[in-house]
Amino acid sequence: MTAQNHSSESAVYAEHEATVQEAHAMMADPVVPVTAAPVPSAPQPHPEHVAVKEVFQMVGAMVFVFCFAALGFNAMYHAGY
């Protein structure tokens, strides 16, 4: 009985070795990460375009505040204060 176990173990070991060799043959070489080329960023706007945009934004904010104050004064006038 011992001889049968030994022969079956050697067959399993031989089958395992064949499977390991097949796996190593099928596996690709290790992948070496490669850094990609830098992606160009969006073109930067001209400084004068930024200034004009900021001026329009500031004017819009001032108009909003003026209209809000006018609405408040109108409400105070109609309330009788």
C-alpha positions as semicolon CSV with decimal commas, in nm:
position;residue;x (nm);y (nm);z (nm)
1;M;0,000;0,000;0,000
2;T;0,288;0,233;0,070
3;A;0,422;0,181;-0,281
4;Q;0,088;0,281;-0,433
5;N;0,075;0,604;-0,230
6;H;0,428;0,691;-0,330
7;S;0,360;0,637;-0,699
8;S;0,039;0,843;-0,686
9;E;0,223;1,122;-0,502
10;S;0,496;1,129;-0,765
11;A;0,234;1,143;-1,040
12;V;0,061;1,436;-0,868
13;Y;0,397;1,608;-0,821
14;A;0,486;1,558;-1,188
15;E;0,146;1,691;-1,293
16;H;0,193;1,993;-1,064
17;E;0,535;2,065;-1,211
18;A;0,394;2,048;-1,565
19;T;0,114;2,286;-1,471
20;V;0,359;2,532;-1,312
21;Q;0,583;2,522;-1,622
22;E;0,281;2,583;-1,848
23;A;0,172;2,876;-1,632
24;H;0,518;3,031;-1,646
25;A;0,530;2,985;-2,023
26;M;0,188;3,146;-2,071
27;M;0,245;3,442;-1,838
28;A;0,366;3,760;-1,999
29;D;0,683;3,933;-1,896
30;P;0,638;4,173;-1,606
31;V;0,500;4,507;-1,713
32;V;0,731;4,800;-1,658
33;P;0,531;5,119;-1,603
34;V;0,615;5,392;-1,846
35;T;0,538;5,752;-1,763
36;A;0,317;5,912;-2,022
37;A;0,415;6,229;-2,200
38;P;0,282;6,538;-2,027
39;V;-0,055;6,650;-2,157
40;P;-0,055;7,012;-2,270
41;S;-0,281;7,228;-2,059
42;A;-0,548;7,460;-2,189
43;P;-0,419;7,786;-2,329
44;Q;-0,393;8,057;-2,068
45;P;-0,616;8,362;-2,126
46;H;-0,456;8,698;-2,182
47;P;-0,427;8,920;-1,873
48;E;-0,637;9,197;-2,030
49;H;-0,922;8,952;-2,091
50;V;-0,916;8,852;-1,726
51;A;-0,922;9,218;-1,619
52;V;-1,223;9,296;-1,841
53;K;-1,407;8,992;-1,707
54;E;-1,338;9,100;-1,349
55;V;-1,459;9,454;-1,422
56;F;-1,789;9,326;-1,564
57;Q;-1,829;9,096;-1,264
58;M;-1,767;9,384;-1,022
59;V;-2,013;9,612;-1,206
60;G;-2,276;9,336;-1,196
61;A;-2,226;9,293;-0,823
62;M;-2,261;9,669;-0,766
63;V;-2,583;9,682;-0,972
64;F;-2,722;9,392;-0,771
65;V;-2,643;9,563;-0,439
66;F;-2,788;9,895;-0,561
67;C;-3,112;9,726;-0,675
68;F;-3,138;9,535;-0,347
69;A;-3,095;9,858;-0,149
70;A;-3,352;10,036;-0,369
71;L;-3,598;9,753;-0,310
72;G;-3,542;9,784;0,065
73;F;-3,591;10,161;0,061
74;N;-3,907;10,118;-0,147
75;A;-4,043;9,868;0,103
76;M;-3,960;10,106;0,390
77;Y;-4,138;10,393;0,211
78;H;-4,455;10,189;0,157
79;A;-4,444;10,056;0,514
80;G;-4,449;10,411;0,647
81;Y;-4,108;10,434;0,812
